[in-house]
Amino acid sequence: MSRRQLLFIVLLNAFISLAVAVGVVWVAEQRRPDPEELAALYTPEPPVVLIVTPTPATQPPAPAATAIVSQPLATATSAPASGSPEIYVVEAGDSLLGIALKFGLTMDALMQANNLTNPDFVFVGQRLAIPSAGGTTAPAGGSGPVTAPTPAADGMELRVEQPGNLAQEQVQVINDSDTALNLQGWTLSLEGGAIYTFGNLPIFPGGSVRLHSGNGEANSINLYWGLSEPVWSSGSVARLRNPEGTLVASVTVP
């Protein structure tokens, strides 16, 4: 067999294979079902939903109204005695605005009644005097506001340490009570002499703060008077007063 004959046979086989493949593809296309027919064939019919409307049950007739005669009830809470403001102890989550709204007051009236200057600072255990509704009252014969007195602070103690030595001299203010206090507006004074006024400073039960006579960097437990000479000497009297001027504690330097 010559090369020409072999090449002819190969080409003929290739042509026949191609024709067979084309024929198979054409037959397959002819037998393929229409997509729309398939969709219609395999799309299930929607289920039939039966909606049952309940028949309202017959309601029994309402009983005849019975007349009730109410008797006035005596109120269990009595107003505080005149001149004695109500005391509120600050709890966790309280704010000055919330307390004022709770008692029907303005925040300014509540701050004025307690000699507060920072509306954003109250602490748990702080005792606030609650004035009568309206915040302030006017004294007889006058028109000026009267602030409620600060509650008494029992258990406060003073200790004078290293008197006469400016570098070491200090007064320790100790809260031996079971109530947290804010010393804002309180004063520590030498009888007939210098006076120191505390700023916004909470002091908790069992806590203390030291007031140094000299200079230094202040923090939550150490304050500095910034004086150039000692304040205390043997026989001098240190007095601690609240913002109303009430004497809370005193000590005589030995």
SVG drawing of the C-alpha trace seen along z (x, -y; Angstrom):
<svg xmlns="http://www.w3.org/2000/svg" viewBox="-77 -93 88 95">
<polyline fill="none" stroke="black" stroke-width="0.4" points="0.0,0.0 1.4,-3.3 1.5,-6.4 -1.2,-8.1 -3.6,-5.3 -2.8,-5.3 -3.3,-9.1 -6.6,-8.7 -7.8,-6.1 -6.9,-8.2 -8.7,-11.3 -11.7,-9.2 -11.9,-7.8 -11.6,-11.3 -14.4,-12.6 -16.7,-9.6 -16.0,-10.2 -16.8,-13.9 -20.0,-13.1 -21.0,-10.6 -20.3,-13.1 -22.3,-15.8 -25.2,-13.4 -25.2,-12.4 -25.2,-16.0 -28.1,-16.9 -30.2,-13.9 -29.5,-14.9 -30.6,-18.4 -33.8,-17.2 -34.6,-15.0 -34.0,-17.7 -37.3,-18.9 -38.3,-22.5 -37.2,-24.4 -40.7,-25.9 -42.3,-22.5 -39.9,-21.3 -40.7,-24.2 -44.4,-23.6 -44.0,-19.9 -42.0,-20.2 -43.5,-23.3 -45.7,-22.0 -49.1,-23.4 -49.5,-25.7 -51.0,-24.1 -54.6,-24.8 -54.8,-26.7 -58.0,-26.5 -58.7,-29.5 -61.1,-28.8 -62.7,-31.9 -63.5,-31.2 -67.0,-32.0 -66.9,-34.3 -68.2,-32.7 -71.1,-34.2 -69.9,-36.4 -71.8,-36.2 -73.6,-39.4 -71.6,-41.8 -72.6,-42.0 -74.5,-45.0 -72.2,-47.8 -72.0,-47.9 -71.7,-51.3 -68.6,-51.5 -68.3,-54.3 -64.7,-55.1 -63.5,-56.3 -60.7,-58.9 -57.4,-57.2 -55.0,-58.8 -51.6,-59.4 -48.8,-57.5 -46.1,-59.9 -46.0,-63.1 -44.0,-66.2 -40.9,-67.0 -41.2,-69.5 -40.9,-73.1 -37.3,-74.2 -36.0,-70.6 -35.1,-69.9 -35.4,-66.3 -32.1,-64.5 -31.4,-62.3 -28.5,-59.9 -27.0,-59.5 -27.1,-56.0 -25.3,-54.3 -26.5,-55.6 -27.8,-58.9 -27.1,-62.2 -27.8,-65.7 -30.3,-66.4 -32.1,-63.1 -32.3,-63.8 -33.7,-67.3 -36.3,-65.9 -37.2,-63.2 -38.2,-65.8 -39.7,-68.3 -36.8,-70.8 -34.5,-72.7 -30.9,-71.6 -29.9,-75.2 -32.1,-75.1 -30.6,-71.7 -27.1,-73.0 -27.8,-76.2 -29.3,-74.3 -26.1,-72.2 -23.5,-74.8 -22.4,-72.8 -20.6,-74.3 -20.1,-71.3 -23.3,-69.9 -21.6,-66.8 -20.2,-65.5 -22.0,-63.5 -20.8,-60.4 -22.4,-57.4 -23.3,-58.0 -23.3,-61.8 -26.1,-63.4 -28.1,-66.1 -30.5,-68.5 -33.7,-68.6 -35.4,-72.1 -39.1,-72.6 -40.6,-72.6 -39.3,-75.6 -35.8,-75.3 -35.5,-78.3 -37.6,-80.1 -37.6,-83.7 -37.3,-84.7 -40.0,-86.8 -39.6,-90.5 -37.0,-89.8 -36.6,-88.6 -33.3,-86.8 -33.1,-83.1 -32.3,-80.9 -30.3,-77.7 -31.0,-74.6 -28.4,-73.8 -25.8,-71.1 -26.4,-68.0 -24.2,-67.6 -21.1,-65.6 -20.4,-63.6 -17.2,-61.6 -14.8,-64.1 -11.4,-64.4 -8.4,-66.7 -4.7,-65.9 -1.9,-68.4 1.5,-66.9 4.9,-68.5 3.8,-71.9 6.3,-74.7 8.2,-72.9 7.0,-74.4 8.4,-71.5 6.6,-68.8 3.7,-70.7 0.3,-69.3 -3.3,-68.8 -4.9,-65.5 -8.7,-65.6 -10.2,-62.1 -13.7,-60.9 -14.5,-58.5 -18.2,-58.5 -20.1,-56.0 -21.1,-58.7 -19.2,-59.9 -18.9,-63.7 -17.8,-66.4 -15.5,-69.0 -16.3,-71.6 -16.8,-75.0 -15.6,-73.7 -12.9,-75.7 -9.9,-74.9 -8.8,-77.8 -6.4,-78.9 -8.4,-80.6 -8.0,-84.3 -5.6,-83.6 -5.3,-82.0 -8.2,-80.2 -8.1,-77.5 -11.2,-76.8 -11.5,-73.3 -12.5,-72.8 -14.5,-69.9 -13.1,-67.0 -15.0,-63.8 -13.9,-62.0 -15.3,-58.5 -15.9,-56.7 -12.6,-55.9 -10.7,-58.1 -8.6,-61.1 -6.9,-64.1 -3.7,-65.9 -3.4,-69.7 0.3,-70.7 1.2,-74.2 3.9,-74.6 4.0,-74.1 3.8,-70.9 1.8,-69.0 -1.7,-68.3 -3.6,-65.1 -6.7,-63.4 -5.2,-62.9 -2.6,-65.7 -3.4,-69.4 -1.0,-72.3 -1.7,-75.6 1.3,-77.4 2.3,-79.5 5.7,-80.9 5.8,-80.2 4.3,-77.7 0.7,-78.0 0.6,-75.9 2.3,-76.2 1.8,-74.8 -1.5,-76.0 -3.0,-77.1 -6.5,-75.8 -7.4,-74.3 -11.1,-74.4 -13.0,-72.6 -16.3,-74.2 -18.9,-73.3 -20.1,-75.8 -22.7,-77.2 -20.0,-78.0 -21.0,-75.3 -18.1,-73.9 -17.6,-70.3 -14.3,-69.4 -11.4,-71.2 -8.1,-70.3 -5.6,-72.2 -2.0,-71.7 -0.1,-70.3"/>
</svg>
